[in-house]
Protein backbone atom coordinates (compact mmCIF):
# COMPACT_ATOMS: atom_id res chain seq x y z
CA UNK A 1 0.00 0.00 0.00
CA UNK A 2 2.74 2.39 1.04
CA UNK A 3 4.92 1.37 -1.90
CA UNK A 4 1.99 1.96 -4.27
CA UNK A 5 1.41 5.43 -2.79
CA UNK A 6 5.11 6.21 -3.06
CA UNK A 7 5.13 5.02 -6.66
CA UNK A 8 2.06 7.09 -7.52
CA UNK A 9 3.62 10.18 -5.90
CA UNK A 10 6.89 9.61 -7.78
CA UNK A 11 5.08 9.26 -11.12
CA UNK A 12 3.04 12.39 -10.35
CA UNK A 13 6.20 14.34 -9.51
CA UNK A 14 8.00 13.13 -12.65
CA UNK A 15 5.01 14.15 -14.80
CA UNK A 16 4.92 17.56 -13.09
CA UNK A 17 8.65 17.98 -13.67
CA UNK A 18 8.09 17.16 -17.35
CA UNK A 19 5.28 19.72 -17.59
CA UNK A 20 7.45 22.33 -15.90
CA UNK A 21 10.37 21.55 -18.20
CA UNK A 22 8.17 21.95 -21.27
CA UNK A 23 6.68 25.18 -19.92
CA UNK A 24 10.16 26.56 -19.13
CA UNK A 25 11.49 25.63 -22.57
CA UNK A 26 8.49 27.19 -24.34
CA UNK A 27 8.85 30.32 -22.20
CA UNK A 28 12.53 30.74 -23.05
CA UNK A 29 12.02 30.08 -26.78
CA UNK A 30 8.96 32.34 -26.98
CA UNK A 31 10.75 35.10 -25.05
CA UNK A 32 13.71 34.85 -27.45
CA UNK A 33 11.33 35.13 -30.42
CA UNK A 34 9.49 38.02 -28.75
CA UNK A 35 12.68 40.06 -28.68
CA UNK A 36 12.35 40.42 -32.44
CA UNK A 37 8.73 41.59 -32.23
CA UNK A 38 8.06 45.25 -31.60
CA UNK A 39 4.58 44.43 -30.31
CA UNK A 40 6.16 42.85 -27.24
CA UNK A 41 8.15 45.95 -26.24
CA UNK A 42 5.28 47.88 -24.59
CA UNK A 43 4.34 44.75 -22.61
CA UNK A 44 7.95 44.26 -21.47
CA UNK A 45 8.25 47.95 -20.66
CA UNK A 46 5.12 47.80 -18.53
CA UNK A 47 6.40 44.75 -16.67
CA UNK A 48 9.80 46.38 -16.19
CA UNK A 49 8.07 49.22 -14.41
CA UNK A 50 6.01 46.89 -12.20
CA UNK A 51 8.81 44.42 -11.54
CA UNK A 52 11.92 46.56 -11.62
CA UNK A 53 11.27 50.18 -10.77
CA UNK A 54 8.94 49.45 -7.88
CA UNK A 55 11.41 46.96 -6.39
CA UNK A 56 14.28 49.47 -6.18
CA UNK A 57 13.54 50.81 -2.66
CA UNK A 58 13.12 47.39 -1.05
CA UNK A 59 16.22 46.03 -2.80
CA UNK A 60 18.31 49.03 -1.71
CA UNK A 61 17.15 48.63 1.88
CA UNK A 62 18.01 44.91 1.75
CA UNK A 63 21.49 45.64 0.37
CA UNK A 64 22.20 48.37 2.93
CA UNK A 65 21.27 46.17 5.88
CA UNK A 66 23.33 43.27 4.53
CA UNK A 67 26.46 45.50 4.38
CA UNK A 68 25.82 47.08 7.78
CA UNK A 69 25.20 43.74 9.49
CA UNK A 70 28.32 42.20 7.96
CA UNK A 71 30.40 45.09 9.32
CA UNK A 72 29.03 44.63 12.82
CA UNK A 73 29.46 40.83 12.77
CA UNK A 74 32.96 40.71 11.26
CA UNK A 75 34.64 43.61 13.05
CA UNK A 76 35.40 41.81 16.33
CA UNK A 77 37.04 38.81 14.66
CA UNK A 78 39.25 40.97 12.43
CA UNK A 79 40.07 43.47 15.19
CA UNK A 80 41.17 40.58 17.44
CA UNK A 81 43.84 39.74 14.85
CA UNK A 82 44.69 43.38 14.18
CA UNK A 83 43.22 43.15 10.68
CA UNK A 84 40.31 45.58 11.05
CA UNK A 85 41.44 47.54 8.00
CA UNK A 86 40.63 44.41 5.93
CA UNK A 87 36.99 44.73 6.98
CA UNK A 88 36.16 46.42 3.66
CA UNK A 89 37.58 43.51 1.65
CA UNK A 90 35.52 41.01 3.60
CA UNK A 91 32.30 43.03 3.44
CA UNK A 92 32.58 44.01 -0.19
CA UNK A 93 33.56 40.63 -1.56
CA UNK A 94 30.77 38.97 0.45
CA UNK A 95 28.24 41.54 -0.74
CA UNK A 96 29.06 41.62 -4.45
CA UNK A 97 29.75 37.94 -4.92
CA UNK A 98 27.28 36.19 -2.66
CA UNK A 99 25.01 37.95 -0.21
CA UNK A 100 23.93 40.86 -2.40
CA UNK A 101 22.78 38.70 -5.33
CA UNK A 102 21.23 35.93 -3.21
CA UNK A 103 19.37 38.13 -0.74
CA UNK A 104 18.22 40.53 -3.47
CA UNK A 105 16.93 37.53 -5.46
CA UNK A 106 15.15 36.10 -2.41
CA UNK A 107 13.55 39.49 -1.80
CA UNK A 108 12.47 39.60 -5.47
CA UNK A 109 11.09 36.06 -5.26
CA UNK A 110 8.86 37.21 -2.42
CA UNK A 111 7.86 40.54 -3.91
CA UNK A 112 7.62 39.76 -7.60
CA UNK A 113 7.17 36.00 -7.57
CA UNK A 114 4.19 36.21 -5.23
CA UNK A 115 2.60 38.99 -7.27
CA UNK A 116 3.12 37.18 -10.60
CA UNK A 117 1.70 33.93 -9.28
CA UNK A 118 -1.29 35.65 -7.66
CA UNK A 119 -2.04 37.67 -10.81
CA UNK A 120 -1.72 34.77 -13.25
CA UNK A 121 -3.40 32.36 -10.82
CA UNK A 122 -6.43 34.63 -10.54
CA UNK A 123 -6.50 34.97 -14.33
CA UNK A 124 -6.36 31.18 -14.57
CA UNK A 125 -9.23 30.46 -12.19
CA UNK A 126 -11.41 33.17 -13.75
CA UNK A 127 -10.76 31.69 -17.23
CA UNK A 128 -8.96 34.83 -18.42
CA UNK A 129 -5.99 32.72 -19.62
CA UNK A 130 -8.41 30.52 -21.58
CA UNK A 131 -9.93 33.74 -22.94
CA UNK A 132 -6.49 34.85 -24.19
CA UNK A 133 -6.07 31.49 -25.94
CA UNK A 134 -9.60 31.53 -27.35
CA UNK A 135 -8.86 34.84 -29.10
CA UNK A 136 -5.95 33.36 -31.05
CA UNK A 137 -3.21 34.59 -28.76
CA UNK A 138 -0.57 32.39 -27.19
CA UNK A 139 -0.70 33.12 -23.43
CA UNK A 140 2.99 32.22 -23.14
CA UNK A 141 3.79 34.98 -25.64
CA UNK A 142 1.38 37.53 -24.18
CA UNK A 143 1.64 36.82 -20.44
CA UNK A 144 4.84 34.87 -19.72
CA UNK A 145 7.41 36.21 -22.20
CA UNK A 146 7.16 39.89 -21.11
CA UNK A 147 7.41 38.93 -17.43
CA UNK A 148 10.31 36.58 -18.13
CA UNK A 149 12.20 39.22 -20.11
CA UNK A 150 11.55 41.90 -17.49
CA UNK A 151 12.81 39.64 -14.67
CA UNK A 152 15.77 38.46 -16.75
CA UNK A 153 16.90 42.00 -17.64
CA UNK A 154 16.18 43.77 -14.39
CA UNK A 155 17.32 41.31 -11.71
CA UNK A 156 21.02 41.96 -12.53
CA UNK A 157 20.35 45.70 -12.43
CA UNK A 158 18.61 45.38 -9.07
CA UNK A 159 21.54 43.30 -7.82
CA UNK A 160 23.87 46.19 -8.74
CA UNK A 161 21.68 48.47 -6.61
CA UNK A 162 21.81 45.98 -3.73
CA UNK A 163 25.61 45.72 -4.11
CA UNK A 164 26.04 49.48 -4.12
CA UNK A 165 23.96 49.99 -1.02
CA UNK A 166 25.65 47.02 0.67
CA UNK A 167 29.06 48.56 0.04
CA UNK A 168 27.90 51.99 1.24
CA UNK A 169 26.13 50.55 4.32
CA UNK A 170 29.19 48.49 5.30
CA UNK A 171 31.50 51.45 4.81
CA UNK A 172 29.34 53.82 6.86
CA UNK A 173 29.22 51.44 9.83
CA UNK A 174 32.99 50.79 9.54
CA UNK A 175 33.84 54.50 9.46
CA UNK A 176 31.26 55.93 11.84
CA UNK A 177 31.01 53.17 14.43
CA UNK A 178 34.41 51.47 14.28
CA UNK A 179 36.48 54.48 13.10
CA UNK A 180 38.45 52.49 10.54
CA UNK A 181 40.83 54.47 8.36
CA UNK A 182 38.88 55.10 5.20
CA UNK A 183 41.87 55.20 2.85
CA UNK A 184 43.17 51.81 4.05
CA UNK A 185 39.62 50.47 3.93
CA UNK A 186 39.10 51.42 0.26
CA UNK A 187 42.65 50.57 -0.85
CA UNK A 188 42.43 47.06 0.57
CA UNK A 189 38.92 46.65 -0.83
CA UNK A 190 40.06 47.65 -4.30
CA UNK A 191 42.93 45.19 -4.06
CA UNK A 192 40.75 42.33 -2.78
CA UNK A 193 37.67 42.72 -4.97
CA UNK A 194 38.15 42.02 -8.68
CA UNK A 195 35.92 42.99 -11.56
CA UNK A 196 35.45 39.23 -11.90
CA UNK A 197 33.84 39.07 -8.44
CA UNK A 198 31.37 41.82 -9.31
CA UNK A 199 30.63 40.23 -12.70
CA UNK A 200 29.96 36.81 -11.13
CA UNK A 201 27.38 38.38 -8.80
CA UNK A 202 25.68 40.28 -11.58
CA UNK A 203 25.63 37.30 -13.98
CA UNK A 204 23.93 35.26 -11.25
CA UNK A 205 21.11 37.80 -11.51
CA UNK A 206 20.20 36.60 -15.03
CA UNK A 207 19.76 33.05 -13.79
CA UNK A 208 17.93 34.05 -10.61
CA UNK A 209 15.59 36.39 -12.50
CA UNK A 210 14.82 33.80 -15.15
CA UNK A 211 14.15 31.12 -12.53
CA UNK A 212 11.86 33.37 -10.46
CA UNK A 213 9.84 34.35 -13.54
CA UNK A 214 9.42 30.85 -14.98
CA UNK A 215 8.57 29.24 -11.62
CA UNK A 216 6.11 31.96 -10.63
CA UNK A 217 4.37 31.98 -14.01
CA UNK A 218 4.15 28.17 -14.06
CA UNK A 219 2.61 28.09 -10.60
CA UNK A 220 0.10 30.74 -11.66
CA UNK A 221 -0.80 28.86 -14.85
CA UNK A 222 -1.32 25.57 -13.00
CA UNK A 223 -2.91 26.79 -9.77
CA UNK A 224 -6.05 25.11 -8.50
CA UNK A 225 -9.39 26.83 -8.21
CA UNK A 226 -10.47 29.07 -5.37
CA UNK A 227 -8.78 31.48 -2.99
CA UNK A 228 -7.00 28.58 -1.30
CA UNK A 229 -5.63 27.39 -4.66
CA UNK A 230 -4.19 30.80 -5.50
CA UNK A 231 -2.74 31.22 -1.99
CA UNK A 232 -1.16 27.77 -2.11
CA UNK A 233 0.31 28.50 -5.56
CA UNK A 234 1.93 31.71 -4.20
CA UNK A 235 3.47 29.80 -1.29
CA UNK A 236 4.69 27.01 -3.59
CA UNK A 237 6.13 29.58 -6.01
CA UNK A 238 8.14 31.29 -3.28
CA UNK A 239 9.45 28.03 -1.79
CA UNK A 240 10.41 26.66 -5.24
CA UNK A 241 12.04 29.97 -6.24
CA UNK A 242 13.97 30.13 -2.96
CA UNK A 243 15.33 26.60 -3.33
CA UNK A 244 16.15 27.24 -7.00
CA UNK A 245 18.07 30.40 -6.09
CA UNK A 246 20.17 28.50 -3.55
CA UNK A 247 20.75 25.57 -5.93
CA UNK A 248 21.65 27.88 -8.82
CA UNK A 249 23.93 29.87 -6.53
CA UNK A 250 25.84 26.72 -5.62
CA UNK A 251 26.07 25.57 -9.24
CA UNK A 252 27.20 28.99 -10.45
CA UNK A 253 29.76 29.26 -7.63
CA UNK A 254 31.33 25.96 -8.77
CA UNK A 255 31.27 27.00 -12.44
CA UNK A 256 32.71 30.47 -11.78
CA UNK A 257 35.47 29.02 -9.60
CA UNK A 258 36.48 26.60 -12.36
CA UNK A 259 36.32 29.31 -15.01
CA UNK A 260 38.50 31.55 -12.87
CA UNK A 261 41.04 28.76 -12.52
CA UNK A 262 41.05 28.27 -16.29
CA UNK A 263 41.45 31.97 -17.20
CA UNK A 264 43.80 32.99 -14.38
CA UNK A 265 45.50 29.77 -13.27
CA UNK A 266 48.31 31.47 -11.34
CA UNK A 267 46.46 34.42 -9.87
CA UNK A 268 45.27 32.65 -6.75
CA UNK A 269 48.85 31.60 -5.99
CA UNK A 270 50.23 35.09 -6.56
CA UNK A 271 47.38 36.78 -4.68
CA UNK B 1 -27.54 4.68 -34.47
CA UNK B 2 -24.10 6.18 -33.80
CA UNK B 3 -23.30 4.61 -30.49
CA UNK B 4 -24.56 7.61 -28.58
CA UNK B 5 -28.12 6.29 -28.54
CA UNK B 6 -29.55 8.79 -31.06
CA UNK B 7 -29.98 8.68 -34.81
CA UNK B 8 -29.70 12.45 -35.21
CA UNK B 9 -25.96 12.45 -34.44
CA UNK B 10 -25.29 11.07 -37.92
CA UNK B 11 -27.86 13.27 -39.62
CA UNK B 12 -25.43 16.24 -39.67
CA UNK B 13 -22.32 14.67 -41.26
CA UNK B 14 -19.99 17.15 -42.99
CA UNK B 15 -20.65 19.98 -40.56
CA UNK B 16 -18.34 22.89 -39.74
CA UNK B 17 -17.24 21.16 -36.52
CA UNK B 18 -16.99 17.40 -36.25
CA UNK B 19 -16.19 15.36 -33.21
CA UNK B 20 -15.44 11.66 -33.63
CA UNK B 21 -15.31 9.11 -30.81
CA UNK B 22 -14.36 11.80 -28.32
CA UNK B 23 -13.47 10.56 -24.86
CA UNK B 24 -12.17 12.80 -22.09
CA UNK B 25 -10.90 11.71 -18.70
CA UNK B 26 -9.64 13.90 -15.87
CA UNK B 27 -7.56 11.42 -13.86
CA UNK B 28 -9.82 8.46 -13.22
CA UNK B 29 -13.00 10.46 -13.88
CA UNK B 30 -14.64 9.84 -17.24
CA UNK B 31 -16.28 13.10 -18.36
CA UNK B 32 -17.05 12.44 -22.04
CA UNK B 33 -17.59 8.88 -23.24
CA UNK B 34 -17.05 8.15 -26.95
CA UNK B 35 -19.05 11.08 -28.29
CA UNK B 36 -19.52 11.64 -32.02
CA UNK B 37 -21.37 14.63 -33.39
CA UNK B 38 -21.34 17.16 -36.17
CA UNK B 39 -22.27 20.84 -35.87
CA UNK B 40 -24.14 22.15 -38.89
CA UNK B 41 -22.93 25.41 -40.43
CA UNK B 42 -25.13 28.47 -39.92
CA UNK B 43 -27.42 26.76 -37.39
CA UNK B 44 -27.81 27.10 -33.65
CA UNK B 45 -27.05 23.94 -31.69
CA UNK B 46 -27.85 23.90 -28.00
CA UNK B 47 -26.16 21.44 -25.64
CA UNK B 48 -28.21 20.77 -22.52
CA UNK B 49 -27.65 18.58 -19.50
CA UNK B 50 -27.36 18.68 -15.73
CA UNK B 51 -24.52 20.58 -14.06
CA UNK B 52 -21.22 18.70 -14.24
CA UNK B 53 -22.23 16.45 -17.14
CA UNK B 54 -19.41 17.70 -19.39
CA UNK B 55 -21.16 20.33 -21.53
CA UNK B 56 -18.46 22.97 -21.06
CA UNK B 57 -15.69 20.39 -21.52
CA UNK B 58 -17.33 19.38 -24.82
CA UNK B 59 -17.37 22.89 -26.30
CA UNK B 60 -13.88 23.62 -25.00
CA UNK B 61 -12.79 20.70 -27.22
CA UNK B 62 -14.21 22.54 -30.25
CA UNK B 63 -11.45 25.17 -29.98
CA UNK B 64 -9.04 22.78 -28.31
CA UNK B 65 -8.85 24.63 -25.01
CA UNK B 66 -9.01 21.04 -23.75
CA UNK B 67 -7.40 18.17 -25.66
CA UNK B 68 -9.21 14.84 -25.98
CA UNK B 69 -8.01 11.70 -24.20
CA UNK B 70 -9.19 9.74 -27.25
CA UNK B 71 -10.91 10.62 -30.51
CA UNK B 72 -10.55 13.61 -32.80
CA UNK B 73 -11.92 17.10 -33.39
CA UNK B 74 -12.14 18.59 -36.89
CA UNK B 75 -12.91 22.15 -37.97
CA UNK B 76 -13.96 22.66 -41.59
CA UNK B 77 -12.75 19.12 -42.37
CA UNK B 78 -9.28 19.62 -40.89
CA UNK B 79 -8.19 17.79 -37.76
CA UNK B 80 -7.28 20.38 -35.10
CA UNK B 81 -6.90 18.54 -31.80
CA UNK B 82 -3.34 17.48 -32.64
CA UNK B 83 -2.09 20.92 -33.76
CA UNK B 84 0.55 22.87 -31.85
CA UNK B 85 -0.40 26.05 -29.98
CA UNK B 86 0.93 28.32 -32.75
CA UNK B 87 -1.20 26.70 -35.43
CA UNK B 88 -4.16 26.50 -33.08
CA UNK B 89 -3.97 30.26 -32.51
CA UNK B 90 -4.88 30.78 -36.17
CA UNK B 91 -7.74 28.27 -36.01
CA UNK B 92 -9.13 29.92 -32.88
CA UNK B 93 -9.56 33.27 -34.64
CA UNK B 94 -12.47 31.65 -36.51
CA UNK B 95 -14.25 31.26 -33.18
CA UNK B 96 -15.78 33.58 -30.63
CA UNK B 97 -16.15 32.17 -27.12
CA UNK B 98 -18.42 33.64 -24.46
CA UNK B 99 -17.19 32.33 -21.11
CA UNK B 100 -19.58 31.55 -18.30
CA UNK B 101 -18.42 34.47 -16.12
CA UNK B 102 -17.38 36.60 -19.08
CA UNK B 103 -13.63 36.25 -18.38
CA UNK B 104 -13.11 39.94 -19.12
CA UNK B 105 -9.64 41.28 -18.35
CA UNK B 106 -10.30 43.26 -15.21
CA UNK B 107 -7.20 45.43 -15.61
CA UNK B 108 -8.51 46.75 -18.95
CA UNK B 109 -11.42 48.99 -19.85
CA UNK B 110 -14.35 47.73 -21.89
CA UNK B 111 -12.85 49.24 -25.06
CA UNK B 112 -9.42 47.72 -24.36
CA UNK B 113 -11.04 44.32 -23.84
CA UNK B 114 -12.71 44.51 -27.25
CA UNK B 115 -9.57 45.85 -28.95
CA UNK B 116 -7.46 43.03 -27.45
CA UNK B 117 -8.14 40.33 -30.08
CA UNK B 118 -7.83 42.89 -32.89
CA UNK B 119 -4.52 44.23 -31.57
CA UNK B 120 -3.17 40.70 -31.06
CA UNK B 121 -4.07 39.41 -34.51
CA UNK B 122 -3.62 42.44 -36.78
CA UNK B 123 -1.08 45.20 -37.25
CA UNK B 124 -3.30 48.17 -36.49
CA UNK B 125 -2.34 51.42 -38.20
CA UNK B 126 -5.61 53.30 -38.23
CA UNK B 127 -6.78 53.54 -34.63
CA UNK B 128 -9.79 55.71 -35.54
CA UNK B 129 -11.12 52.77 -37.52
CA UNK B 130 -10.59 50.47 -34.54
CA UNK B 131 -12.51 52.93 -32.34
CA UNK B 132 -15.35 52.75 -34.84
CA UNK B 133 -15.27 48.93 -34.73
CA UNK B 134 -15.40 48.98 -30.92
CA UNK B 135 -18.33 51.39 -31.06
CA UNK B 136 -20.14 49.18 -33.58
CA UNK B 137 -19.55 45.99 -31.59
CA UNK B 138 -20.76 47.65 -28.38
CA UNK B 139 -23.79 49.05 -30.21
CA UNK B 140 -24.66 45.50 -31.32
CA UNK B 141 -24.94 44.46 -27.68
CA UNK B 142 -26.60 47.75 -26.64
CA UNK B 143 -23.67 49.12 -24.65
CA UNK B 144 -22.26 51.94 -26.78
CA UNK B 145 -20.97 54.60 -24.41
CA UNK B 146 -19.47 52.11 -21.95
CA UNK B 147 -16.04 52.17 -23.64
CA UNK B 148 -14.17 53.64 -20.67
CA UNK B 149 -15.83 51.61 -17.93
CA UNK B 150 -13.94 48.88 -16.10
CA UNK B 151 -15.56 45.41 -15.89
CA UNK B 152 -15.76 45.61 -12.08
CA UNK B 153 -18.22 48.51 -12.42
CA UNK B 154 -20.61 46.60 -14.69
CA UNK B 155 -23.55 44.41 -13.72
CA UNK B 156 -23.50 40.66 -14.48
CA UNK B 157 -25.65 41.09 -17.60
CA UNK B 158 -23.54 44.01 -18.86
CA UNK B 159 -20.35 42.00 -18.34
CA UNK B 160 -21.75 39.15 -20.44
CA UNK B 161 -22.75 41.57 -23.18
CA UNK B 162 -19.28 43.15 -23.21
CA UNK B 163 -17.79 39.65 -23.31
CA UNK B 164 -20.07 38.92 -26.26
CA UNK B 165 -18.92 42.11 -27.99
CA UNK B 166 -15.33 40.94 -27.47
CA UNK B 167 -16.21 37.44 -28.74
CA UNK B 168 -17.46 38.89 -32.05
CA UNK B 169 -14.58 41.37 -32.41
CA UNK B 170 -12.80 39.21 -35.00
CA UNK B 171 -16.00 38.51 -36.98
CA UNK B 172 -15.94 34.79 -36.13
CA UNK B 173 -17.65 32.08 -38.14
CA UNK B 174 -18.62 30.17 -34.99
CA UNK B 175 -19.72 31.57 -31.64
CA UNK B 176 -19.62 29.30 -28.60
CA UNK B 177 -21.72 30.38 -25.62
CA UNK B 178 -21.00 28.78 -22.23
CA UNK B 179 -24.05 29.16 -19.97
CA UNK B 180 -24.90 32.63 -21.34
CA UNK B 181 -27.98 33.16 -19.16
CA UNK B 182 -26.75 31.66 -15.89
CA UNK B 183 -26.91 34.09 -12.98
CA UNK B 184 -29.08 36.60 -14.80
CA UNK B 185 -32.64 37.62 -13.99
CA UNK B 186 -35.30 36.46 -16.53
CA UNK B 187 -35.37 39.79 -18.39
CA UNK B 188 -31.57 40.05 -18.69
CA UNK B 189 -31.50 36.38 -19.69
CA UNK B 190 -34.00 37.05 -22.47
CA UNK B 191 -31.91 40.01 -23.68
CA UNK B 192 -29.01 37.57 -24.10
CA UNK B 193 -31.30 35.13 -25.96
CA UNK B 194 -32.38 37.91 -28.30
CA UNK B 195 -28.72 38.83 -28.86
CA UNK B 196 -27.88 35.22 -29.76
CA UNK B 197 -30.68 35.23 -32.34
CA UNK B 198 -29.71 38.67 -33.62
CA UNK B 199 -26.06 37.69 -34.12
CA UNK B 200 -27.05 34.50 -35.90
CA UNK B 201 -29.45 36.45 -38.14
CA UNK B 202 -27.22 39.44 -38.88
CA UNK B 203 -23.78 37.82 -38.96
CA UNK B 204 -24.83 34.40 -40.28
CA UNK B 205 -22.66 32.66 -37.73
CA UNK B 206 -22.79 29.07 -36.56
CA UNK B 207 -23.83 29.05 -32.93
CA UNK B 208 -23.30 26.51 -30.17
CA UNK B 209 -24.91 27.25 -26.81
CA UNK B 210 -24.31 25.30 -23.61
CA UNK B 211 -27.10 25.80 -21.11
CA UNK B 212 -29.42 24.16 -18.61
CA UNK B 213 -32.00 26.89 -19.11
CA UNK B 214 -34.74 25.14 -21.14
CA UNK B 215 -36.59 28.38 -21.90
CA UNK B 216 -33.43 29.73 -23.50
CA UNK B 217 -32.79 26.42 -25.30
CA UNK B 218 -36.27 26.30 -26.87
CA UNK B 219 -36.01 29.94 -27.91
CA UNK B 220 -32.67 29.86 -29.74
CA UNK B 221 -32.16 26.24 -30.83
CA UNK B 222 -32.40 24.72 -34.29
CA UNK B 223 -31.13 21.54 -32.71
CA UNK B 224 -30.83 20.39 -29.10
CA UNK B 225 -28.37 17.78 -27.82
CA UNK B 226 -28.68 16.38 -24.32
CA UNK B 227 -25.66 15.01 -22.46
CA UNK B 228 -25.99 12.62 -19.55
CA UNK B 229 -23.17 10.69 -17.87
CA UNK B 230 -20.80 11.74 -20.66
CA UNK B 231 -23.00 10.43 -23.49
CA UNK B 232 -25.50 11.98 -25.87
CA UNK B 233 -28.92 10.64 -24.90
CA UNK B 234 -31.08 12.92 -27.04
CA UNK B 235 -30.47 14.82 -30.27
CA UNK B 236 -33.05 16.65 -32.36
CA UNK B 237 -35.15 19.79 -32.73
CA UNK B 238 -37.17 21.30 -29.88
CA UNK B 239 -40.27 19.16 -30.61
CA UNK B 240 -38.18 16.00 -30.70
CA UNK B 241 -36.76 16.83 -27.27
CA UNK B 242 -40.17 17.81 -25.83
CA UNK B 243 -41.60 14.43 -26.85
CA UNK B 244 -38.50 12.36 -26.18
CA UNK B 245 -39.30 9.03 -24.51
CA UNK B 246 -36.13 8.88 -22.36
CA UNK B 247 -37.17 9.44 -18.72
CA UNK B 248 -33.97 11.41 -17.91
CA UNK B 249 -34.74 13.84 -20.75
CA UNK B 250 -38.30 14.32 -19.56
CA UNK B 251 -37.15 14.73 -15.96
CA UNK B 252 -34.59 17.35 -17.02
CA UNK B 253 -36.90 19.43 -19.23
CA UNK B 254 -39.69 19.31 -16.62
CA UNK B 255 -37.24 20.19 -13.85
CA UNK B 256 -38.48 17.45 -11.51
CA UNK B 257 -36.37 15.80 -8.85
CA UNK B 258 -35.95 12.08 -9.57
CA UNK B 259 -36.68 9.26 -7.11
CA UNK B 260 -32.96 8.48 -6.90
CA UNK B 261 -32.14 12.05 -5.85
CA UNK B 262 -34.93 12.00 -3.26
CA UNK B 263 -33.67 8.69 -1.90
CA UNK B 264 -30.24 10.24 -1.35
CA UNK B 265 -31.83 13.16 0.52
CA UNK B 266 -33.78 10.75 2.75
CA UNK B 267 -30.69 8.68 3.48
CA UNK B 268 -28.72 11.69 4.71
CA UNK B 269 -30.87 11.73 7.87
CA UNK B 270 -33.68 13.81 9.27
CA UNK B 271 -33.46 17.56 9.64
CA UNK B 272 -33.50 17.13 13.43
CA UNK B 273 -30.16 15.33 13.60
CA UNK B 274 -28.50 18.02 11.48
CA UNK B 275 -29.56 20.75 13.90
CA UNK B 276 -27.51 21.48 16.98
CA UNK B 277 -27.32 23.81 19.91
CA UNK B 278 -24.13 25.23 21.44
CA UNK B 279 -24.59 23.00 24.49
CA UNK B 280 -24.12 19.92 22.24
CA UNK B 281 -20.43 20.64 21.80
CA UNK B 282 -19.64 23.00 24.66
CA UNK B 283 -20.04 20.36 27.37
Interface residues (C-beta under 8 A of the other chain):
Chain A: X126 X127 X128 X130 X131 X133 X134 X135 X136 X137 X138 X140 X142
Chain B: X60 X63 X65 X85 X86 X88 X89 X90 X92 X93 X95 X97 X99 X100 X101 X103 X104 X105 X106 X116 X117 X120 X121 X166 X169 X170
